[in-house]
Amino acid sequence: MKPSALQVSGLSLFERAAPLDFSLEAGSALVVIGPNGAGKSTLLQRLCAAIYRQGSPKQARVLWQGQSLTDYSATVVARHVAYLPQVHNPQLALSVGDILALGCLPHQESLRAQRLAVQSALALWRLEALTESPFYRLSGGEKQRVMLARVWVQLLPRPAQRGPRVLLLDEPFAALDLKSQQELQAQLMQWQDSGVALLATEHSLNRILRYPRFIALAQGQQFAAGEVASDLTPVCIEALFGVQVVALEQGGRRYFVI
């Protein structure tokens, strides 16, 4: 059995909404789906607030490897938990290289170790030509790749890490071109294979099918949850989104067609 990465209980998204309970194991993946305004981004924001104890709802409780996060410093937590927001500050004046270096801060490494991590990320995410470019001048897709590279740097395996790593992703495929989407899909699988627990929001029905488990939200509350392969049915999709879909199978894989 895989070790527990995060256990979340009593996480309320909106006033008078029933709180959410869910868990993530090391190397697992959970996708959050729902219509616009359902609370997907709010879930990740509230979870981050609870993780870093920044004005989170008092009843929310988050355990990391079975212990309360209040037992750990913010530095220790940041070595193991990374967050990719949906919206990035468009006026951020830092260079691409500087933003990637931010992922090194929790690890208190030597300058040489930081440079190696940043150089590896620049190469992997095809950002070498943009190293000195100001972030605010980049296209939307380039900004997304920079922020993905930053969390990659933050979660690189290091000797000081003593627990499961967790990555929170708010619509990670947004603004990416086809090649970058393909590369990100491969990277998500690599993160899982290395033990990183993933919690992501997603709109694309056919990308949702690549996840093993899902939570569906409606008006800030859990509408449905379970195994994607068995519980995310056309009936569930129609009830959630108000759109009829057809499930098809080809080459051993399932697809949804509107």
HELIX and SHEET records of a PDB file:
HELIX    1   1 LYS A   40  ILE A   51  1                                  12    
HELIX    2   2 LEU A   69  ASP A   71  5                                   3    
HELIX    3   3 ALA A   74  ALA A   78  1                                   5    
HELIX    4   4 VAL A   96  LEU A  102  1                                   7    
HELIX    5   5 LEU A  105  HIS A  107  5                                   3    
HELIX    6   6 LEU A  111  LEU A  124  1                                  14    
HELIX    7   7 GLU A  128  LEU A  130  5                                   3    
HELIX    8   8 PHE A  135  ARG A  137  5                                   3    
HELIX    9   9 GLY A  140  GLN A  154  1                                  15    
HELIX   10  10 LEU A  178  ASP A  193  1                                  16    
HELIX   11  11 LEU A  205  ILE A  208  1                                   4    
HELIX   12  12 VAL A  228  ASP A  231  1                                   4    
HELIX   13  13 PRO A  234  PHE A  241  1                                   8    
SHEET    1   A 4 LEU A  20  GLU A  25  0                                        
SHEET    2   A 4 SER A   4  LEU A  11 -1                                        
SHEET    3   A 4 ARG A  61  TRP A  64 -1                                        
SHEET    4   A 4 GLN A  67  SER A  68 -1                                        
SHEET    1   B 6 VAL A  81  LEU A  84  0                                        
SHEET    2   B 6 VAL A 166  ASP A 170  1                                        
SHEET    3   B 6 ALA A 197  THR A 201  1                                        
SHEET    4   B 6 ALA A  29  ILE A  33  1                                        
SHEET    5   B 6 ARG A 213  ALA A 218  1                                        
SHEET    6   B 6 GLN A 221  GLU A 227 -1                                        
SHEET    1   C 2 VAL A 246  GLN A 250  0                                        
SHEET    2   C 2 ARG A 253  VAL A 257 -1                                        
END                                                                             
